[in-house]
Amino acid sequence: MLFLRSLLFYIGMISSLMLWGPLIAISPIFPYPMRYRLLIKWGHFTVWWLGITCKLTYKLHGVENLPQTPSIVLSKHQSACEAIMYLKIFPMQTWLLKHELLWIPIYGLALKNLDAITIKRQNIRKSMQLVIEKGRKSLSAGRWLIIFPEGTRVPYGEKKRYGIGGALLAEKTGYPVIPVAHNAGKFWPKQSFIKQPGIVDVVIGPVIDPKGKTYQEINALAEEWIEKTMESI
């Protein structure tokens, strides 16, 4: 039954993305806010379809910690699940991603048209300059920036070294940092076809004010809160 539910989910998700394809292709003709609202409806549909087919939903904790101003979200990364759910959880947003994701048919074009910030890991110095330049532009335009500091999907219960990109951007721009922990990998494991039913706990932490702090201090505070919170979920 889990296999059939997961298969039905993927059929619906991929089919809907293909139906969105023409809209994604012409979306640059629209002003960014309208383009954003149109394209993220695919993500909203996918979250709904995930609940219908796989009985997998989410519960939000710490919503009172969300500021009114655009912020830099530093989040745990375990699967595609949380990235899709964040489309419903956070305000207008863009993402810091590896450049290779732009090669995915249709999906990659959507990321490009939503001004995702993509980096090539071969040149760290140039990548950091790009993160600061484009990150500042996105934040000043009113878009939240979603960053996964571990840089890749990490299995539930494990961790990797936290990269400095998001913390460095916060130091240079002064925009607040929001740490986020979740257990999506428990239900949607990395590289697993089967989706387990359940409720993903998404926990939003207290705002980290970057003023007067180095990027090392910002990163350490975010990592400490996220990893400590992971122990309880």
C-alpha positions as CSV (number, residue, x, y, z in Angstrom):
1,M,0.0,0.0,0.0
2,L,2.8,2.4,0.8
3,F,4.4,1.7,-2.6
4,L,1.1,2.3,-4.4
5,R,0.5,5.5,-2.4
6,S,4.0,6.8,-3.2
7,L,3.7,5.8,-6.9
8,L,0.4,7.8,-7.1
9,F,2.1,10.8,-5.5
10,Y,4.9,10.8,-8.0
11,I,2.5,10.4,-10.9
12,G,0.5,13.4,-9.8
13,M,3.6,15.5,-8.9
14,I,5.3,14.9,-12.3
15,S,2.1,15.2,-14.3
16,S,1.2,18.5,-12.6
17,L,4.8,19.9,-13.2
18,M,4.4,19.1,-16.9
19,L,1.1,20.9,-17.0
20,W,2.7,23.9,-15.4
21,G,5.5,23.7,-18.0
22,P,4.0,26.2,-20.5
23,L,3.2,28.7,-17.7
24,I,6.8,28.3,-16.4
25,A,8.1,29.0,-19.9
26,I,6.2,32.2,-20.4
27,S,6.4,33.4,-16.8
28,P,9.2,36.0,-17.4
29,I,6.7,38.2,-19.1
30,F,5.0,38.8,-15.8
31,P,6.2,41.1,-13.0
32,Y,8.0,39.1,-10.3
33,P,5.3,39.1,-7.6
34,M,2.7,37.8,-10.1
35,R,5.2,35.3,-11.6
36,Y,6.0,34.0,-8.1
37,R,2.3,33.6,-7.1
38,L,1.6,31.7,-10.3
39,L,4.6,29.3,-10.2
40,I,4.5,28.4,-6.5
41,K,0.9,27.1,-6.9
42,W,2.6,23.9,-8.1
43,G,4.3,23.6,-4.7
44,H,1.0,24.2,-2.9
45,F,-0.7,21.5,-5.0
46,T,2.2,19.1,-4.3
47,V,1.9,19.6,-0.5
48,W,-1.9,19.0,-0.8
49,W,-1.3,15.9,-3.0
50,L,1.3,14.6,-0.6
51,G,-1.3,14.7,2.2
52,I,-4.0,13.1,0.0
53,T,-1.9,10.2,-1.4
54,C,0.7,9.5,1.3
55,K,-1.0,10.9,4.4
56,L,2.1,13.1,5.0
57,T,1.5,16.6,6.3
58,Y,3.3,19.1,8.6
59,K,2.9,20.9,11.9
60,L,4.4,24.3,12.4
61,H,6.0,25.2,15.7
62,G,7.4,28.6,16.7
63,V,5.5,30.7,14.2
64,E,5.6,33.6,16.7
65,N,9.3,33.8,16.0
66,L,8.8,34.9,12.4
67,P,9.7,38.5,11.9
68,Q,7.8,40.9,9.6
69,T,10.9,41.7,7.6
70,P,12.6,39.5,4.9
71,S,15.0,37.1,6.6
72,I,17.7,34.5,5.9
73,V,16.4,31.0,6.8
74,L,19.1,28.6,7.8
75,S,17.5,25.2,7.7
76,K,18.3,21.5,8.2
77,H,18.1,19.7,4.8
78,Q,17.0,16.0,4.7
79,S,14.8,15.6,1.6
80,A,12.8,17.5,-1.1
81,C,9.9,17.4,1.4
82,E,10.8,20.4,3.5
83,A,11.8,22.5,0.4
84,I,8.3,22.1,-1.0
85,M,6.6,22.7,2.3
86,Y,8.5,25.9,2.8
87,L,6.6,27.3,-0.2
88,K,3.6,27.4,2.1
89,I,5.3,28.2,5.3
90,F,7.4,31.2,4.5
91,P,6.5,34.4,2.6
92,M,7.7,35.2,-0.9
93,Q,11.1,33.5,-1.1
94,T,14.0,32.4,-3.2
95,W,16.7,29.8,-2.6
96,L,20.5,29.2,-2.5
97,L,21.1,26.0,-4.5
98,K,23.7,24.1,-6.4
99,H,23.9,25.1,-10.0
100,E,23.3,21.5,-11.2
101,L,19.6,21.8,-10.2
102,L,19.0,24.1,-13.2
103,W,19.6,21.2,-15.5
104,I,16.4,19.4,-14.3
105,P,13.8,19.7,-17.1
106,I,11.0,22.1,-16.3
107,Y,11.8,22.3,-12.6
108,G,15.2,23.9,-13.4
109,L,13.5,26.5,-15.6
110,A,11.1,27.3,-12.8
111,L,14.0,27.9,-10.4
112,K,15.7,30.1,-12.9
113,N,12.6,32.2,-13.5
114,L,12.1,32.6,-9.8
115,D,15.7,34.0,-9.5
116,A,17.1,31.2,-7.4
117,I,20.7,31.9,-6.5
118,T,22.9,29.0,-7.8
119,I,26.5,28.4,-7.1
120,K,29.3,26.3,-8.5
121,R,31.2,24.7,-5.7
122,Q,34.5,24.6,-7.6
123,N,35.1,28.3,-7.0
124,I,34.2,29.0,-3.3
125,R,35.5,32.6,-3.3
126,K,33.5,33.6,-6.4
127,S,30.5,31.7,-5.1
128,M,30.6,33.7,-1.8
129,Q,30.7,37.0,-3.7
130,L,27.7,35.8,-5.7
131,V,25.8,34.9,-2.6
132,I,26.4,38.3,-1.1
133,E,25.6,40.2,-4.3
134,K,22.5,38.4,-5.3
135,G,21.3,37.6,-1.7
136,R,21.4,41.3,-0.9
137,K,19.4,42.1,-4.0
138,S,16.8,39.4,-3.2
139,L,16.4,40.5,0.4
140,S,16.1,44.2,-0.5
141,A,13.4,43.2,-3.0
142,G,11.4,41.7,-0.1
143,R,12.1,38.1,-0.7
144,W,13.1,35.7,2.0
145,L,16.2,33.6,1.3
146,I,16.1,29.8,2.1
147,I,19.6,28.3,2.7
148,F,20.6,24.8,3.6
149,P,24.0,25.3,5.3
150,E,24.9,21.6,5.2
151,G,24.9,22.0,1.4
152,T,23.2,18.6,0.6
153,R,20.5,16.3,1.9
154,V,21.6,14.7,5.2
155,P,19.8,11.5,6.4
156,Y,17.6,11.9,9.5
157,G,19.7,11.7,12.7
158,E,23.0,12.7,11.0
159,K,24.7,16.0,10.4
160,K,27.4,17.6,8.2
161,R,29.6,20.7,8.5
162,Y,27.7,23.9,8.2
163,G,28.8,26.1,5.3
164,I,29.3,29.9,5.9
165,G,27.3,31.4,3.0
166,G,24.1,32.3,4.9
167,A,25.9,33.5,8.0
168,L,28.3,35.6,5.8
169,L,25.4,37.2,4.0
170,A,23.8,38.1,7.3
171,E,27.0,39.7,8.6
172,K,27.4,41.7,5.4
173,T,23.7,42.8,5.0
174,G,22.4,42.9,8.6
175,Y,19.3,40.9,7.8
176,P,18.0,38.6,10.5
177,V,18.7,34.9,10.6
178,I,15.9,32.3,11.3
179,P,17.2,28.8,12.3
180,V,14.8,26.0,11.3
181,A,14.8,22.3,12.4
182,H,12.5,19.6,11.2
183,N,12.3,15.8,10.9
184,A,11.1,15.5,7.2
185,G,13.8,12.8,6.6
186,K,12.0,10.5,9.0
187,F,9.1,10.3,6.6
188,W,10.6,11.1,3.2
189,P,14.1,9.7,3.5
190,K,16.9,10.7,1.1
191,Q,16.9,8.7,-2.1
192,S,13.9,6.7,-1.0
193,F,10.8,6.1,-3.2
194,I,8.5,5.2,-0.3
195,K,6.9,8.1,1.6
196,Q,5.8,7.2,5.2
197,P,2.6,8.7,6.5
198,G,2.9,11.0,9.5
199,I,3.3,14.7,10.5
200,V,6.6,16.5,9.9
201,D,7.5,18.8,12.8
202,V,8.8,22.1,11.5
203,V,10.3,24.1,14.3
204,I,11.2,27.8,13.8
205,G,13.8,29.2,16.2
206,P,14.3,32.6,17.7
207,V,15.6,35.3,15.5
208,I,19.4,35.7,15.4
209,D,20.3,39.3,15.1
210,P,23.6,39.5,13.2
211,K,24.5,43.0,14.3
212,G,27.8,43.1,16.1
213,K,28.4,39.4,15.4
214,T,30.9,37.8,13.0
215,Y,29.7,35.2,10.5
216,Q,31.5,32.5,12.6
217,E,29.4,33.5,15.6
218,I,26.2,33.6,13.6
219,N,26.8,30.2,12.1
220,A,27.7,28.7,15.5
221,L,24.5,30.1,17.0
222,A,22.3,28.7,14.2
223,E,24.0,25.3,14.2
224,E,23.8,25.0,18.0
225,W,20.1,25.8,18.1
226,I,19.2,23.5,15.1
227,E,21.2,20.5,16.3
228,K,19.9,20.8,19.8
229,T,16.3,21.1,18.6
230,M,16.9,18.0,16.3
231,E,17.5,15.9,19.5
232,S,13.9,16.6,20.6
233,I,12.1,15.9,17.3
